Amino acid sequence: MGVDTRFDTPSCVFWSYPEEPHLTVIVRDMPDTDAAIRVVDWAAPIDTTEPAEEPEGWSGGRAGAGLVPDREGSLYAVQKDDRAVVVFTNQDQSLKAELVAKEVIATLGL
C-alpha cells in the first residue's frame, strides 16, 4: 500500500501482482460543491459513464473496464456537498470500486 500525503486527506494506492495499482482511493475536500463535482467529472466523464447514486445522498458516475477512454479497469466516483470520493481499480466490474467507496465513506464518517 502507498499513501500520497500531499493532500489534507491522503489518497491510498493498493498494489497487487501486476505493475499497475490494484486500487486507488482518492478523497477530496474541495472549497465548494462545484469543485467537488469537477473532481467527479474528471474521473467519471458523464458522456462515458453510467450514473452512480450510492450511498444515499451521493451522486456521480461509474464505469466498467473499457468504457472510459485512456483509462484501464473500472471506476466509481461520487460527490456530496464539497466532498468527492473516487475509486479506480484494475478489476473489470465497477461493483468492486463501489463497495470500496461505500466503505471509505462510512469509515471516514462522510
Helices and strands as residue ranges (DSSP letters): E 2-4, E 11-14, E 23-29, H 33-43, E 50-52, E 59-63, E 74-80, E 83-89, H 94-108
